[in-house]
């Protein structure tokens, strides 16, 4: 076991999944899912020390401009994966994103095979296996199991051995929350129609139950509300009680957006 007082493994040419996790836990000392503040200063200082030996100088400003992709002043797991030399197959886990919450929810429904409201270890393993197959990468079951357990330890914030909706959303981020385009705006008819059209993915003139999942996920995240499948399901049930046979038309959508202002 690495000495807790010493930053582990930063001098290695390539990290395994387990070594990457140990580095993450070492620097994310408060366990909040980010390397920030004093943690970030310590990390950059130690990385500077290691890489200076290889003739590489790291300046704080240039470092953050290069790696802090969302410019929030801190380093998250996916950003750390771009900084450290880590197994290529494991890096696939951090290079995945989906274009919209509709695609995210489709993925969620696919891998939550037992409809439990969670992505459990065996379901996460199936997700990671499909990533490797899609990328035509060789893998063995031992490594796949290591990746599964490592990802669980990284993203399972409450330690229940499975990923909830918000935890899975950190692993599989959406490129853009569509509703953020209208943040703080009073919607014109044209803008309202743009929102309706975006979430009515099949263009049949109403938003069905699955399409509504994506809309509600975006609403929760836009309003910085804690999101889990139970809350989303309960909220959806209340909304669909106002609808016609589980079909959400423009009038009902307008009521939702008035209740949850943009």
N, C-alpha and C positions, 0 to 999 in steps of 0.2 A: 504494500500500500504506500502511495506517495505521502511524503511528509506534508501535513496540512499547512505548515508554515511556508512551504516552498511551492511556487507555481509549478504544476506538473506538466511534463511532456512538451513544453513549448519549443524545445530544441529538436524535436523529432522531424524527420523528413516527410513522414506520413502518419496520420493518426488513425487508429481504429475507432469504431463507433463508441466503444466503452471509454477510451481515452478522451475522446471529444467530450463526452458527458462529464467526465471528471474535471476537465478544464472548466466547463460551463458551471458546474456546481461550486468550484473553487472561487470563481470571480463573481457569480451571482450569489453573493454571500447571504443576502436577505431573502432569497428565493422568490422574488417578485416577477421573474420572467424577463429581466433586463439587466445588462451590465451598465451601470450609470453612476454618476457622482464619483465618490472615492473609489468605488469598484473599478470604474472605467479608467481613472487615473492610474491605479495600480496595474491594470492589465496593459495599458499602453506603455507604461514605464518598463515593465518586464519584457514585453515584446520588443521594445526598443533595445533593451540590453542584449537579448538573444540575437536579434537580426543585425545589430551593429557589428557583432562578431563575424557576420557573413558579408559585411561591407554595405549594409542597407541602413539608411537613416530614416527615421520616422518622425515627422512633425505632427503634432496634435491636430492642427487645422487641416492639413492635407489628408491625414488619416481619416478624419470624420467626413470630409467632403467625398472621399472615395468609397467609404464603406457604410456610412449612415444614410442608406438609400431614401428613407422617408424624412430625413432631416429633423428628427425629434430629439437629437442630442444624446442618444443612448444607443446601445448595441443590443439587438435581439438575437434569438437563436439563428434565424436564417441568415442574418448579416454576419454572425461569427463564422458560420459555415463557409462564407466566401473569403474569410481572412486566413483561416488555418488550413494547412495542407492535410486534407482528410480523404479517406477512401472514396474513390469516385462513385462506387455504387451507393454508398451511404449518402453522398451529396445529392443524389437524385431526390431524396426525401425533402430537400429544402429548395428544390428548383421547380416544384410543382405549384401552379396556381390555376385558378379558373377565371373565366372572363366575367362571370356574373354570379349572383346568389342563386339564380335558377339552376345553373350548372352545379354549384356547390350542393344544393339540396338534392339534385338528381344523384350525385355521388353519395351523399349521406344515406339516401334511401336504398341505394344499391348495396352498400356495405353494412348497413344496419339490418342484416339479413333476417334477424329474429324480431325486428320491430320493437326492440326493448327501449329505444330512446337513447342508446349508447353504442359507441363503437368499442366492442370488447376485444381482448387480445387476439383471438382467432380471426376476428373480422379485420382488425388492423393488419394482421399478417397477410390476409388476402389482398388488402389494398396495396401493401408494399410489394407483394409478389407480382401483382399486375403492373406496377410501375417498372419493375425490373424487366418483365417480359416485353412490355411496350418499347423499352429502350434497347431491346435485344442484348441484355447483359447476362453474362454467366453468373450464377449464384449457387450456393449450396445451402442446405436447410439449416446448418449450424449458424451461418452468417445471417440468414434471414431471421432466425429466432433472436439473435443478438440485436439486429436492427429493430425488431418489434419491441423488445423489452427496453431498449434505449430510448426509442421514441416515446413509449409510454411514460418512462421516468422523466422525460423532458417536458411533456405537454400535459400530463395528468396532474393538474394543479392541486386537486383535493386528495390525491393518493388513494382513490378507490379502485384502481386497477383497470380503468376503462376511460374512454374519452367522451365527454359530453359535447354538446353542440358548440359552445364557445371555445372549448379546447381543440376540437377538430378544426375550427375556423382559423386558429393560429397556425396549425400545421398546413392547412390548405387555404391560403389567403385568396380573396377575390381581388382581381385587378382594380375594379372600381365599384364603389357603391353608387349606383345610378342616382339615388335620391340626393346625394351631396351636390349634384349640379344645381339643385333648386333650394339649397340651404338658405333660410331666412327670407325667401321670396314669397310674395303674394302671387299665386299662380294665375296666369292668364288662361283662357280657354285652350289656346294652342299648347301651352306647357302642360296643362292637365292631360290633354289628349296624348301628348308624348309619353307621359308616365303610364297612362293606361295601355297604350300600344306596346310599350316596352315589356310590361309584365304579362300582357295577353300574348304569350309567345306563339300560340298556334293561330292567332288572328281570327278566332271564332266569335268575337264580340263580347266575351265575358272572361273574367278571371276565375279559373277553377281552383279546387282545393290545393293542388300541388303548386300552381302558379302563385297562390296566395302565400305559401310558405316563404317563397323568395322575397316577396314584398315585405312581409313582416320581419324577416331577418334583417333586411336593409333598414327598416324603421328602427328596430332595436339598436343596431350598431350606430346609426346616424345620431340617435338620441343618447348614445353612451349608456344604455341600460344593460344590466347583466342578462344574458340570454341563456336559456336552457330549453330543452324540448318540451318540458311540462308547461312552462309559461307560454311558449309559442303555441302549443296545442290548445291551451285554455283560451288564449286570446283569439285564436282562429275560430274556435267553437262559438264564442260570443259574436264574432263578426258574421259568421255564416248563418247565425240565427236570424239575422236581418236580411238575408239574401233570399233569392228565389231558387229553391231546390239545389243549394250549394253552388249557385252561379252568381258571381259578383259582377254586377253591371256598373256603368259609370256613376250612377246616383249613389250606390253604396260605397264605391271607392271615394267619392267626394266626401262622404260622411267620415270615413276613416282618416283622410288627410286633414280634415278640419279638427278631429279629435287629437291627432298627433301632428301638430303643425310643423311645416318644413322650415 
